[in-house]
Amino acid sequence: MIKLIKKNLTYIPIILLTILLIVGYLVNKKNSYSKKNEIAIFAKQLNIRNEQIAKIQKNLLKEGKNINSLINEKYINFNKIFENKKLDEFIGNHLTKDYQKNKNLNQYLVTKYKTNDMLFNGNIGATATGYLDFFNNDQNLLMTTYDGVFAYSNIKNIENFKKIKSNLNDLINYDKFYFDFQYGIKDIFINKNVVYVSYIDEETKDCFDLKILSANININFLNFENFFKTSKCVEVNNGHGFWPHQGAGGRIFLADQDHILFTTGDFRNRPLAQNSQSDFGKIIKINLKSKKSKIVSIGHRNPQGLFYSKKFDFILSTEHGPKGGDEINLNHKPFDQIKNFGWPIASYGEHYHKNYSEKIIKEAPLNKNHKKFGFIEPIKYFDPSIGISEVKSINNEDNIFFIGAMGNEIKDMDLGLHLIELDKNHEKIIKHVFVPINERIRDIVVSKKKDIVILFLETTSSLLVFKK
């Protein structure tokens, strides 16, 4: 009897530990549900507020005015939050040992600026959305808001951006551009004193495309002209779906002195990405003089980041997957032949819903292998997704890159900065470090000397400036 009691006593700690684990799981599940519910309620409140502001903007636009001018007619002012800190000084204990050993991150001092002078955003989780680029030999910065307000500053005084008037309102006249977070500007890019601006446009009623405007840099007035548009538009009612918010692409980068590269998404009309007669779901090359385009690669869902290394002849791009499956894609000798990156035949993500028709599942099976079906494998994919955004080289050998992440969960490596390092042949990732900023990184720009990197943080409408 005593032996039996002793034998059973050995199981008591195991039983107690099991009970504690179950209770802990249930408590955590309850807390997790509570947090998600709280976030959902807040998102609804924010959405209502945004709709109220949108109505005000719509009424003002009818009178030829803009709500942004009521906030600050001449400037977008930033307040300095902190100056010349190392990353670990303001991020704290969340940094990993990989970061502490990484000289590529430790070489920077960081300064943060925040503004309340920007209004509309490109996501429900953002305060405001903006895009940046250097000009005047990196002495100045040009910034545009999501709804097309332009401003510039001197790099030595980025607390004060002076607004620049433009004729944008004459060229873009559909209402949703100015107050619906699913539309708006997608990127700006400056080359030889010319600024190129990509955006979603309503070509005809309920049919949307991607366009690029161009203008000579003029700090008094930007006189935009139509530069490029996709060959067709995507119908809202197309049998597959329509979601401009997660399907536009729109990034621009220089290919050579005569061409730019341009990314396009599929607007959720998935088969377009594999259709060689469509401009959507592609990376395309556009001649700056003739404005003619040709396809560089196909099978893209929503390319949010774009970089081309002229020195080593490769494209590094990032793109949003569906539910999971964000990708980093590498295309060596990209102009020799058209490469296929698989979407929507292959993806490491999943469809958002399970009740799609047999037709959609057949056209977009999302097979969990690219190479097996004749496609290019991503050099890295993220599941769960990180809300991947811009990618920029930060060294002269084009093997170390900053990549932004948006999303809303730090534990999933969202809301932060990713550093990746490629091997000497630029073929695979040999190092990956995540820096949790706790903000959605929408845009990244790097100076020609690679000594200044600026991030646009849309969670709080801030600039994070890295200086060597």
C-alpha positions in Angstrom: 0.0 0.0 0.0 2.8 2.4 0.9 4.6 1.5 -2.3 1.5 2.3 -4.3 1.1 5.7 -2.6 4.7 6.5 -3.2 4.4 5.5 -6.8 1.3 7.7 -7.3 3.0 10.6 -5.5 5.5 10.8 -8.4 2.7 11.6 -10.8 1.3 14.5 -8.6 3.8 17.1 -9.9 3.1 16.0 -13.4 -0.6 16.3 -12.9 -0.3 19.7 -11.2 2.0 21.0 -14.0 -0.5 19.8 -16.6 -3.3 21.6 -14.8 -1.2 24.8 -14.6 -0.4 24.6 -18.3 -4.1 24.2 -19.2 -5.2 27.0 -16.9 -2.4 29.2 -18.3 -3.5 28.4 -21.8 -7.1 29.3 -21.1 -6.2 32.5 -19.3 -3.8 33.5 -22.1 -6.5 32.6 -24.7 -9.0 34.8 -22.8 -6.5 37.7 -22.6 -5.6 37.3 -26.3 -9.3 37.3 -27.2 -9.8 40.4 -25.0 -6.9 42.2 -26.7 -8.1 41.3 -30.2 -11.6 42.4 -29.3 -10.3 45.7 -27.9 -8.3 46.3 -31.1 -11.3 45.5 -33.2 -13.4 48.0 -31.3 -10.7 50.6 -31.7 -10.4 50.0 -35.4 -14.2 50.4 -35.8 -14.1 53.7 -33.9 -11.1 54.9 -36.0 -12.9 53.9 -39.2 -16.0 55.9 -38.2 -13.8 58.9 -37.5 -12.0 58.6 -40.8 -15.4 58.4 -42.6 -16.4 61.6 -40.9 -13.2 63.4 -41.9 -13.7 62.0 -45.5 -17.1 63.6 -45.7 -15.7 67.0 -44.7 -12.9 66.6 -47.3 -15.5 65.7 -50.0 -17.5 68.8 -49.3 -14.4 71.0 -49.3 -13.2 69.5 -52.6 -16.5 70.6 -54.2 -15.5 74.1 -53.4 -12.0 73.7 -54.7 -10.5 73.5 -51.2 -8.6 70.8 -49.3 -8.9 69.8 -45.6 -5.1 69.6 -45.4 -4.8 73.4 -45.8 -7.0 73.9 -42.8 -4.5 72.0 -40.6 -1.5 73.9 -41.9 -1.7 75.9 -45.2 2.1 76.2 -45.9 4.0 73.6 -43.9 4.2 70.1 -42.6 6.0 70.5 -39.4 7.8 67.7 -37.4 8.7 67.8 -33.8 11.9 66.1 -32.7 11.2 63.2 -30.3 14.7 62.2 -29.6 18.2 62.7 -31.2 21.3 60.6 -31.9 20.4 57.5 -30.0 21.6 54.0 -30.7 18.8 51.5 -31.5 19.1 49.7 -28.2 18.6 53.0 -26.3 15.0 53.4 -27.4 14.1 49.9 -28.3 15.4 48.4 -25.1 15.3 44.7 -24.1 13.3 43.6 -27.2 16.5 43.5 -29.3 18.1 40.1 -29.9 21.7 39.0 -29.4 21.9 39.0 -33.2 21.4 42.7 -33.2 23.9 43.4 -30.5 26.6 41.6 -32.6 25.6 43.2 -35.9 28.0 46.0 -36.9 25.7 47.0 -39.8 23.1 48.2 -37.3 25.4 49.4 -34.6 27.0 51.9 -37.0 24.0 54.2 -36.9 22.7 56.9 -34.6 19.0 57.4 -34.8 16.8 60.5 -34.6 13.0 60.5 -34.6 10.6 63.3 -35.7 6.8 63.3 -35.5 4.1 65.4 -37.1 0.4 66.1 -36.6 0.1 68.0 -39.9 -0.7 65.0 -42.1 -4.2 63.5 -42.3 -5.1 60.6 -44.6 -3.6 57.2 -44.4 -2.9 54.1 -46.5 -4.1 51.7 -43.8 -6.6 51.6 -40.9 -3.6 51.0 -38.6 -1.9 54.2 -39.7 -2.1 57.8 -38.6 -0.9 59.1 -41.9 1.0 57.7 -44.9 3.9 59.4 -46.8 6.6 58.6 -49.4 10.0 60.2 -49.6 13.0 60.7 -51.9 16.2 62.7 -52.0 16.9 65.3 -54.6 19.5 68.1 -55.3 22.4 65.8 -54.7 20.9 64.5 -51.5 20.7 68.0 -50.0 16.8 68.0 -50.0 13.9 65.7 -49.4 10.7 65.6 -51.3 7.7 64.1 -49.5 4.2 63.4 -50.6 1.2 62.4 -48.5 -1.1 59.5 -49.4 -3.6 62.0 -50.8 -1.2 64.0 -52.9 0.1 66.9 -50.8 3.7 67.6 -51.7 6.4 69.3 -49.5 10.1 69.6 -49.4 12.8 70.3 -46.8 16.5 70.7 -46.5 18.2 67.5 -45.1 19.7 69.6 -42.3 16.3 70.8 -41.2 13.7 68.1 -41.7 11.6 69.5 -38.9 10.1 71.9 -41.5 8.7 70.7 -44.8 7.4 73.5 -47.0 4.3 72.6 -49.1 4.5 72.8 -52.9 1.5 73.6 -55.0 0.7 71.3 -57.9 -1.8 70.6 -60.6 -2.5 67.1 -59.2 -6.2 67.9 -58.6 -6.7 68.7 -62.2 -5.3 65.3 -63.3 -6.9 63.1 -60.6 -10.5 63.8 -60.1 -12.2 60.7 -58.6 -13.3 61.2 -55.0 -11.8 58.0 -53.5 -8.3 59.1 -54.2 -8.5 61.9 -51.7 -10.0 60.1 -48.7 -10.3 56.4 -49.1 -7.3 54.5 -47.6 -7.5 51.8 -50.3 -6.5 54.1 -53.1 -4.0 57.1 -53.3 -0.4 57.5 -54.1 1.8 54.4 -54.1 5.4 55.7 -54.5 7.5 58.6 -55.6 10.9 58.4 -57.3 13.3 61.1 -58.4 15.7 60.8 -61.3 17.7 63.7 -62.9 15.5 66.4 -61.3 12.3 64.7 -62.5 9.8 63.2 -60.0 7.7 60.2 -60.9 4.5 59.6 -58.9 2.6 56.3 -59.1 -1.1 56.1 -58.0 -4.3 54.2 -58.4 -6.7 55.8 -60.9 -10.3 55.2 -61.9 -9.9 54.8 -65.7 -13.6 54.3 -66.2 -16.6 53.7 -63.9 -15.6 50.9 -61.5 -12.5 50.0 -63.5 -9.2 50.9 -61.9 -5.6 51.0 -63.2 -2.1 52.2 -62.2 -0.7 55.4 -63.6 2.5 57.3 -63.3 2.7 61.1 -63.4 6.0 63.1 -63.9 7.1 66.6 -63.3 10.3 68.6 -63.2 11.3 69.4 -59.6 10.2 73.0 -58.9 9.8 74.0 -55.3 7.2 76.6 -56.2 4.9 74.5 -58.4 4.9 70.9 -59.6 3.4 70.8 -63.1 2.5 67.1 -63.6 2.0 65.4 -66.9 0.7 61.9 -67.7 3.7 59.7 -68.1 2.5 56.0 -68.1 -0.6 53.9 -67.6 -1.2 50.2 -67.6 -2.6 48.9 -70.8 -6.0 48.0 -69.3 -8.0 48.6 -66.1 -9.3 46.0 -63.6 -13.0 45.8 -63.3 -14.4 45.8 -59.8 -16.8 43.0 -60.9 -14.5 40.5 -62.5 -15.5 37.2 -61.0 -12.4 36.8 -58.9 -12.6 39.8 -56.5 -11.3 43.3 -56.2 -9.1 44.7 -53.5 -6.9 47.7 -54.4 -5.6 48.0 -50.8 -3.7 44.7 -51.1 -3.1 44.4 -54.8 -1.6 47.5 -56.3 2.2 47.4 -56.1 3.3 50.7 -57.6 7.0 50.9 -56.7 9.4 52.6 -59.0 13.2 52.2 -59.3 15.9 53.1 -61.9 17.0 50.4 -64.3 19.4 52.4 -66.4 19.7 55.9 -67.7 16.9 55.3 -70.2 14.5 53.1 -68.2 12.7 52.7 -64.9 11.2 49.6 -63.3 7.6 49.5 -62.1 5.8 47.0 -60.0 2.1 46.2 -60.4 -0.2 44.0 -58.4 -3.2 42.0 -59.4 -5.9 44.0 -57.5 -7.0 40.5 -56.4 -8.0 39.5 -59.9 -5.6 36.6 -59.5 -5.3 35.2 -63.0 -4.0 38.5 -64.3 -0.6 37.7 -62.7 -0.1 34.8 -65.1 -1.6 36.5 -68.1 1.3 37.6 -70.4 -1.1 40.0 -72.2 -1.8 41.9 -68.9 0.3 44.5 -67.2 -1.0 43.5 -63.8 0.9 41.2 -61.4 4.2 42.1 -63.0 7.5 43.9 -62.8 7.8 46.0 -66.0 10.5 48.1 -67.6 9.5 51.5 -69.1 11.5 53.6 -71.5 11.8 57.2 -70.2 11.6 58.7 -73.7 9.2 56.6 -75.7 7.2 55.5 -72.6 6.9 52.0 -74.1 7.0 49.1 -71.6 7.9 45.5 -71.6 7.4 42.8 -69.0 10.5 41.7 -66.9 8.8 39.2 -64.7 5.3 37.7 -64.0 3.5 35.9 -61.2 3.5 38.7 -58.6 0.7 39.4 -56.2 1.5 42.8 -54.7 5.2 43.8 -55.0 5.7 46.4 -52.3 9.5 46.7 -52.4 11.8 47.1 -55.4 15.6 47.4 -55.8 17.8 46.9 -58.8 21.6 46.5 -58.6 23.2 47.8 -61.8 26.6 46.8 -60.5 25.6 43.1 -60.0 22.6 42.9 -62.4 19.8 41.6 -60.2 16.4 42.7 -58.9 15.5 42.2 -55.3 11.8 42.6 -54.7 9.4 42.1 -51.8 5.7 41.3 -52.1 2.6 40.7 -49.9 1.4 37.1 -49.9 -2.2 36.3 -49.0 -2.8 34.9 -45.5 0.9 34.1 -44.8 3.4 33.8 -47.6 5.1 37.3 -47.9 8.1 36.9 -50.1 11.6 38.2 -50.9 12.3 37.4 -54.5 15.6 37.5 -56.4 15.9 37.9 -60.1 19.5 37.6 -61.6 20.1 38.9 -65.1 16.5 40.1 -65.1 16.5 41.5 -68.7 17.7 38.3 -70.4 14.4 36.5 -70.2 11.0 36.8 -68.5 10.9 35.0 -65.2 7.8 33.6 -63.5 7.5 33.8 -59.7 4.4 31.7 -59.5 1.5 33.6 -58.1 -1.3 32.5 -57.9 -0.4 28.9 -58.9 2.2 28.7 -56.1 2.3 30.5 -52.8 3.3 29.6 -49.2 0.3 31.5 -48.0 -3.4 30.5 -47.8 -6.6 32.1 -49.1 -8.3 34.4 -46.7 -11.6 32.5 -47.0 -12.3 28.8 -47.5 -15.6 29.2 -49.3 -14.3 30.2 -52.7 -15.7 28.6 -55.9 -14.1 25.7 -57.6 -13.2 28.0 -60.4 -11.2 30.3 -58.2 -9.5 27.4 -56.4 -8.6 25.9 -59.8 -7.1 29.2 -61.1 -5.4 30.0 -57.8 -4.5 26.7 -56.1 -1.6 28.2 -54.1 0.6 25.1 -54.3 3.2 24.9 -51.6 6.1 24.6 -54.0 7.4 26.9 -56.7 10.2 25.0 -58.3 8.1 21.8 -58.8 5.7 23.8 -61.0 8.4 25.6 -63.0 8.5 28.8 -61.0 11.3 30.8 -59.2 11.4 30.0 -55.5 11.5 33.0 -53.1 14.8 33.3 -51.3 12.7 33.8 -48.2 9.0 33.7 -47.2 7.2 34.7 -44.1 4.4 32.7 -42.6 2.7 34.4 -40.8 3.1 37.4 -43.0 5.0 40.5 -41.8 3.2 43.1 -43.9 6.4 43.4 -46.0 7.2 46.8 -47.5 10.1 48.6 -49.1 13.6 47.1 -49.6 16.8 49.2 -49.9 20.5 48.4 -50.2 22.6 50.0 -47.4 26.1 49.2 -48.7 28.1 49.5 -51.9 28.3 45.8 -52.5 24.5 45.5 -52.6 24.4 42.5 -50.3 23.0 44.1 -47.1 19.5 45.4 -47.2 16.9 47.1 -45.0 13.4 45.8 -45.4 10.3 47.4 -43.8 7.5 45.5 -42.1 4.0 46.8 -41.4 1.3 44.5 -40.0 0.3 44.7 -36.3 2.0 41.9 -34.3 5.6 42.3 -33.1 5.7 38.6 -32.2 5.2 37.8 -35.9 8.1 40.2 -36.8 5.7 42.9 -38.0 6.1 46.6 -37.0 9.8 46.7 -37.5 12.9 46.7 -39.6 14.5 43.6 -41.1 18.1 43.4 -42.0 19.2 40.7 -44.5 22.6 39.9 -45.8 23.2 38.0 -49.0 26.2 35.7 -49.7 29.0 37.0 -51.9 27.3 35.7 -55.0 24.0 37.5 -54.1 22.1 34.2 -54.3 20.9 33.4 -50.8 20.4 35.0 -47.4 23.1 34.2 -44.9 22.0 36.6 -42.1 18.6 37.9 -41.0 18.0 40.3 -38.0 14.7 41.7 -36.9 14.6 45.1 -35.1 11.2 45.7 -33.5 10.4 49.4 -34.0 6.7 49.0 -33.0 5.7 51.1 -36.0 4.5 50.3 -39.5 7.4 51.1 -41.9 5.8 52.3 -45.1 8.8 53.7 -47.0 12.6 53.7 -46.9 15.1 56.0 -48.7 18.9 55.9 -48.7 21.3 58.6 -49.7 23.8 58.0 -52.5 26.7 57.8 -50.0 24.7 55.3 -48.0 25.3 57.3 -44.9 21.7 58.4 -44.3 18.6 56.1 -44.2 15.2 57.6 -43.5 12.1 55.5 -42.7 8.5 56.8 -42.9 6.6 55.4 -39.9 2.9 55.6 -40.6 1.7 54.3 -37.2 2.4 57.7 -35.7 3.2 59.7 -38.8 6.9 59.9 -38.0 10.4 60.0 -39.6 13.2 57.8 -38.2 16.5 59.0 -39.5 19.6 56.7 -39.4 23.0 58.5 -39.7 26.4 56.8 -39.7 
